[in-house]
Amino acid sequence: MSDEKLMSRKKPAYPVQEKLDRYLDKYSRKIEIPIFYEDLLRFSGSVALEDEYGEDTLWVRVYYPDFERQEIDLSLKKVYSILHSDGSERILEYLNVDAVDFCTFGNSKPFRIKVRNILNDNYTYFYVKKTDASRVYGLELEHMLSPYHLNFLVYKNTLIEEHIPGIPGDVFIKESLPDLSESEKAQLAKEFVKFNERCMIRLLGDMRSYNYVIIPVHDFDHVIYRIRAIDFDQQSFEGKFRVYLPQFFKENNQMVAMVTEKLQDHSVNQYKIEERSIVAKRILSSGTRIKRLVSCAKNDTISLPENVERLKGELHEYTSDVAFKKSNSMGEILSTALDFVKRNYQDMSMKQIIEKKF
């Protein structure tokens, strides 16, 4: 199935409603910042950025008038301090904003800010985006249900995200995947199965290869690979169930072929069960925080009515759980999906206890 048929042409941005705003405030995600997304749009010039092969990256480096640049740089350094430190100004003299880049591709059209520590030349990035409620839900769910914590801030119409380091999936598949050893391919195949399952459970869509990164981790005498999502724009929006399964995007065909080649069916099923169990444990350990987030989503509008109708029908067909058919919003579908995984884990745990006892 082609991506044109799989994905909607354009996803609207949804505002952060009052209940979600209170949630963000409670968990220190809502913090006043000195600059907004619209402020960065006032650039006076730009230069296209190319990769090492001379190909367009779809990013441009932007420039501001001299009388504005100093104020913008200071504000961005303050944002860095709020995001990564205690928000004080004592570190600002050691920071320099090396670049402000703007992406012309995709829904979010983010700014990428490169900040360097002048004492040691270490640098990092963060992103400035327009606030979108579905993206906020995606970031929070990633923080609670994935193996990785996420640092981000929301203030009015501006979203600040930390940079997630790693090798873009499309680059890794093209340049590094062919050179992996057979055991490394088998390990990466296992990771892709788990990543695929995790995205499906929490309804994170559009995980084409350029929307996740692959992270090599050196462990004693070998390298293991982790897969981490970097784009949360398509959290709980699309009506087609396949959108939430990375295996159905053509950009991931080589990863799917590797899974087929390296893993037997019973191993694939084993890894799926492992990931469902891990996610269920995270749901249970997140306690009231995830309950509050899901409560916000259940009463929010983050998708189109026709998408809600289609997805709840397809999920009912996939799981045979009638609770999906009773869902009236995308948040209710998400809640039902998480409850389904949690309930199956608890039922299996109880079954194992009974079998051991008797």
C-alpha positions in Angstrom: 0.0 0.0 0.0 1.4 3.4 -1.0 1.9 6.2 1.6 -0.3 8.5 -0.4 -3.2 6.1 0.3 -2.1 5.2 3.8 -1.7 8.8 5.1 -4.0 11.8 4.9 -2.8 14.7 2.8 -2.7 17.2 5.7 -3.2 17.0 9.4 -4.6 20.1 11.1 -3.0 21.5 14.3 -5.2 21.2 17.4 -5.0 23.8 20.2 -4.2 22.9 23.8 -7.5 23.0 25.7 -7.8 24.1 29.3 -7.8 20.7 30.9 -4.6 19.7 29.0 -3.1 23.1 29.9 -3.7 22.4 33.6 -2.1 19.0 33.2 1.0 20.5 31.7 1.2 23.1 34.5 0.9 20.4 37.2 3.8 18.3 35.7 6.1 21.3 35.1 5.7 21.2 31.3 4.2 24.6 31.1 6.8 27.2 31.8 7.0 30.8 30.6 9.6 31.4 27.9 11.0 34.7 26.6 10.5 34.0 22.8 7.7 32.5 20.7 7.6 30.6 17.4 6.3 33.6 15.5 9.3 35.7 16.7 11.6 33.3 14.8 9.6 33.7 11.6 10.8 37.3 11.2 14.1 36.3 9.5 15.3 38.5 6.8 17.2 35.9 4.7 18.1 32.3 4.4 20.5 29.8 2.7 19.6 26.3 1.8 21.6 23.6 3.7 23.0 20.6 1.8 24.3 17.3 3.1 27.8 16.0 2.5 26.7 14.7 -0.9 25.4 18.1 -2.0 21.8 17.1 -1.7 19.1 19.4 -0.3 18.3 18.7 3.3 15.0 20.6 3.2 16.5 22.8 6.0 17.5 26.4 5.5 19.8 28.5 7.7 18.0 31.8 8.6 19.4 35.2 9.4 18.0 38.1 11.3 18.6 41.9 11.1 21.4 43.0 13.4 19.2 45.0 15.6 17.1 41.8 16.3 19.7 39.1 16.4 21.2 40.1 19.7 17.8 40.0 21.4 16.9 36.7 19.7 20.2 35.1 20.7 19.7 36.1 24.3 16.2 34.8 24.4 17.2 31.4 22.9 20.0 31.0 25.4 17.5 31.6 28.2 15.2 29.0 26.7 18.2 26.6 26.7 18.8 27.3 30.4 15.1 26.7 31.2 15.1 23.4 29.2 18.4 22.0 30.3 19.3 23.7 33.6 17.6 25.6 36.4 16.6 28.6 34.3 19.1 31.0 35.8 21.1 33.4 33.8 24.5 32.6 35.2 25.3 30.1 32.4 24.3 32.5 29.6 27.8 34.1 29.2 29.2 30.6 28.4 26.7 29.9 25.6 26.6 30.9 22.0 23.8 30.4 19.5 25.8 29.1 16.5 22.8 28.6 14.1 19.1 28.9 13.6 17.7 26.5 11.0 14.2 26.3 9.6 12.6 23.2 8.1 10.4 23.7 5.1 9.1 20.1 5.1 6.2 18.5 7.1 3.5 19.8 9.3 5.4 21.2 12.2 7.9 23.4 10.2 10.3 23.6 13.2 13.2 25.8 14.0 16.4 23.9 15.0 18.6 25.9 17.4 22.3 25.0 17.8 23.7 26.1 21.1 27.5 25.8 21.9 29.3 26.0 25.2 32.2 28.3 24.4 34.4 26.9 27.2 34.7 23.4 25.6 33.0 23.6 22.2 30.4 21.1 23.1 27.1 21.8 21.4 23.5 20.6 21.4 20.3 21.3 19.7 16.7 22.0 20.6 13.6 22.7 18.5 11.0 25.4 18.5 7.7 24.4 17.1 4.0 25.5 16.9 2.0 24.0 19.7 -0.2 21.1 18.7 -2.3 19.1 21.2 -1.8 15.8 19.4 2.0 16.3 19.4 1.9 17.1 23.1 0.0 13.9 23.8 2.6 12.0 21.7 5.5 13.5 23.6 3.9 12.7 27.0 3.1 9.1 26.0 6.6 8.6 24.7 7.9 9.9 28.0 5.8 7.4 30.0 5.5 4.3 27.8 8.8 4.1 25.9 12.2 3.3 27.4 13.2 6.9 27.0 12.4 10.1 28.9 11.6 13.3 27.0 12.2 16.9 28.0 9.9 19.5 26.5 8.1 22.8 27.4 4.9 24.3 26.3 3.9 27.9 26.6 0.9 29.3 24.8 1.4 28.7 21.1 5.1 27.6 21.3 6.5 24.1 21.9 10.2 23.6 22.9 11.6 20.1 22.4 15.0 18.7 23.2 17.0 17.1 20.4 16.9 13.3 20.3 20.4 12.1 19.1 20.8 9.2 16.7 21.2 8.2 13.1 18.1 9.0 11.0 16.5 5.7 10.0 16.6 6.4 6.3 20.3 7.2 6.4 21.0 4.2 8.5 19.1 1.8 6.2 20.9 3.2 3.2 24.5 3.6 4.5 24.9 1.2 7.5 22.4 -1.6 7.3 24.2 -3.5 4.5 27.4 -3.6 6.6 26.0 -5.0 9.8 27.0 -8.5 10.9 24.4 -11.2 10.8 24.1 -11.2 14.6 23.7 -7.4 14.5 21.0 -7.7 11.9 19.1 -10.2 14.1 19.3 -7.9 17.1 18.1 -4.9 15.0 15.3 -7.0 13.6 14.2 -7.8 17.2 14.3 -4.1 18.0 12.1 -3.2 15.0 9.5 -5.8 16.0 9.3 -4.2 19.5 9.3 -0.7 18.1 6.5 -1.7 15.7 4.5 -3.1 18.6 5.1 -0.1 20.8 3.9 2.3 18.2 0.7 0.3 17.6 -0.1 0.0 21.3 0.0 3.8 22.0 -1.3 4.8 18.5 1.8 6.7 17.3 1.5 7.0 13.5 3.7 7.8 10.5 6.9 6.1 11.6 8.5 6.2 8.2 12.2 5.7 8.3 13.0 9.5 8.5 10.7 9.9 11.6 12.8 7.7 13.9 16.5 7.3 14.7 18.7 4.3 15.2 21.1 4.5 18.1 24.2 2.3 18.3 25.0 1.3 21.9 28.4 -0.3 22.7 28.0 -3.1 25.2 31.1 -4.9 26.2 32.4 -6.6 23.1 29.5 -5.9 20.7 27.1 -3.2 19.5 23.4 -3.3 20.0 20.9 -1.0 18.3 17.9 0.9 19.6 15.1 2.5 17.7 13.6 5.8 19.0 10.8 7.9 17.5 11.6 11.5 16.9 8.3 12.8 15.4 5.1 12.8 17.3 2.9 14.8 15.0 0.7 11.8 14.1 -0.3 10.8 17.6 -3.8 9.4 17.5 -5.0 11.2 14.4 -5.4 8.8 11.4 -8.3 6.5 11.0 -6.4 3.7 9.2 -5.0 1.2 11.7 -2.0 0.4 9.4 -0.7 3.9 9.9 0.2 2.9 13.5 2.3 0.0 12.3 5.7 1.0 10.9 5.9 -2.3 9.0 3.4 -1.0 6.4 5.4 2.0 5.2 7.5 1.3 2.1 10.4 3.2 3.5 10.7 0.4 6.1 10.6 -2.4 3.6 14.3 -3.4 4.2 13.7 -3.5 7.9 10.7 -5.8 7.4 12.6 -8.0 5.0 15.4 -8.3 7.6 12.8 -9.4 10.3 11.5 -12.0 7.9 15.0 -13.3 7.1 16.4 -13.3 10.6 13.5 -14.1 12.9 11.2 -17.1 13.0 7.5 -16.6 13.6 7.6 -17.9 17.2 10.4 -15.4 18.0 8.5 -12.5 16.5 5.5 -13.5 18.7 7.7 -13.8 21.7 9.1 -10.2 21.2 5.6 -8.8 20.7 4.5 -10.4 24.0 7.6 -9.0 25.7 6.9 -5.5 24.5 3.2 -5.6 25.4 4.2 -6.7 28.9 6.8 -4.0 29.3 4.3 -1.3 28.1 1.7 -2.7 30.5 4.1 -2.4 33.4 4.8 1.2 32.4 1.1 2.0 32.3 0.7 0.5 35.8 3.8 2.2 37.2 2.8 5.6 35.7 -0.2 5.7 38.1 -2.3 8.8 38.2 -0.2 10.7 35.7 -1.2 8.6 32.7 -4.7 8.5 34.0 -4.9 12.3 34.0 -3.3 12.5 30.5 -5.8 10.0 29.1 -8.7 11.8 30.8 -7.6 15.0 29.0 -7.4 13.1 25.7 -10.9 11.5 26.1 -12.5 14.9 26.4 -10.4 16.6 23.7 -10.6 16.9 19.9 -7.4 15.6 18.2 -8.8 14.0 15.1 -11.6 14.1 12.6 -15.0 12.3 13.2 -14.5 10.0 10.2 -11.1 9.0 11.5 -12.6 8.1 14.8 -15.3 6.0 13.2 -12.9 4.1 11.0 -10.2 3.4 13.6 -12.6 2.1 16.3 -14.1 -0.2 13.7 -10.7 -1.6 12.6 -9.5 -2.0 16.1 -12.6 -3.8 17.1 -12.1 -6.1 14.1 -8.4 -6.6 15.2 -9.0 -7.2 18.9 -12.7 -8.3 19.1 -13.0 -5.9 22.1 -16.4 -4.3 21.9 -15.2 -1.4 24.0 -13.6 0.0 20.8 -17.0 0.2 19.1 -18.3 2.3 22.1 -15.6 4.9 21.8 -16.7 8.4 20.8 -13.4 10.2 20.5 -9.8 9.4 19.6 -8.9 9.8 23.3 -11.4 7.1 24.2 -9.9 4.8 21.6 -6.5 5.4 23.1 -7.8 4.8 26.5 -9.4 1.5 25.4 -6.2 0.4 23.7 -4.1 1.0 26.8 -6.7 -0.7 29.0 -6.7 -3.7 26.6 -3.0 -4.1 26.9 -3.0 -3.7 30.6 -5.9 -6.1 31.1 -4.4 -8.8 29.0 -1.1 -8.5 30.9 -2.9 -8.7 34.3 -5.0 -11.7 33.1 -1.8 -13.5 31.9 0.0 -12.7 35.2 -3.0 -14.1 37.2 -3.1 -17.2 35.0 0.6 -17.8 35.7 0.0 -17.4 39.4 -2.9 -19.9 39.3 -0.9 -22.4 37.3 2.1 -22.2 39.7 -0.2 -22.6 42.7 -2.2 -25.5 41.4 
